[in-house]
Amino acid sequence: MAAPQGVGAALAGTPAQLISPAAAMTPTAAGSVAVTLALAALGRREERRRPAVSGARPGVLPAPAVDD
């Protein structure tokens, strides 16, 4: 996750050198929020695709089996 953040910071820093930092931060912040919301939606979508364990509550993982 650090590599994409570094690329994003570099891409955001380039316009900040050419225009005012405040003007460059506004679209950068909006893009960041959009990416965060998109990743959160994809994560929830993947959770819904997992097969349900019988008797389990949604969002609660079953306890691991204990081998004697």
Secondary structure, DSSP 8 states (H G I E B T S, - for coil): -HHHHHHHHHHHHHHHHHS-HHHHHHHHHHHHHHHHHHHHHHHHHHHHHS---TT--TT---------
